[in-house]
Amino acid sequence: MNRRQGFTLLEVLIALIVTVAAGVLLSTAWSGNLLRVRKSTLNDNVAQLLQRKIAEINAENSKKKFNEIHDEEGNFGDEYPQYRWTFTTQKFVLPDLGAIMAAQEGGANQMLVTMLTKMREIMNKAILEATVTVYARIKNKQLSYSVTYYIVDYDDPITIGM
């Protein structure tokens, strides 16, 4: 009786191929997960920094008139060295709805057009468009994330007279 001891070359090669394939699959899945974790961490950091900066800017500017609010920029210090921010403002401009109404077939009610024009004038004075942008430097690439919101001056008196 001749007993075989050990494995044949073919059996060893098949086992090696199965092991390598499993290793490749695991490393691919693992590297994809690491990329998703990094991206998720970046998005979470940016969201927190945007929220924090908007809250700080609103607190600083809460009692100021629109002409006292100025554009700013800065960084987040040593805690987040790869991030920086900018704050910009611009006048809010509501579209002229009166002109759109007048252009309709049959024209528009003059009183409605006058009311829309006055509303547009009041809103353009009482609203300021503000944008906070956070820039993240990842390796040699700079990514930007922006949030635009509106600041309303509730203290400015409204004059209704024509």
Stockholm file with secondary structure:
# STOCKHOLM 1.0

chainA/1-162         MNRRQGFTLLEVLIALIVTVAAGVLLSTAWSGNLLRVRKSTLNDNVAQLLQRKIAEINAENSKKKFNEIHDEEGNFGDEYPQYRWTFTTQKFVLPDLGAIMAAQEGGANQMLVTMLTKMREIMNKAILEATVTVYARIKNKQLSYSVTYYIVDYDDPITIGM
#=GR chainA/1-162 SS CCCCCSCCHHHHHHHHHHHHHHHHHHHHHHHHHHHHHHHHHHHHHHHHHHHHHHHHHHHHHTTCCGGGCCCEEEECGGGSTTEEEEEEEEECCCCCHHHHHHTSTTCCCHHHHHHHHHHHHHHHHHEEEEEEEEEEEETTEEEEEEEEEEEECSSSCCCCCC
#=GC SS_cons         CCCCCSCCHHHHHHHHHHHHHHHHHHHHHHHHHHHHHHHHHHHHHHHHHHHHHHHHHHHHHTTCCGGGCCCEEEECGGGSTTEEEEEEEEECCCCCHHHHHHTSTTCCCHHHHHHHHHHHHHHHHHEEEEEEEEEEEETTEEEEEEEEEEEECSSSCCCCCC
//
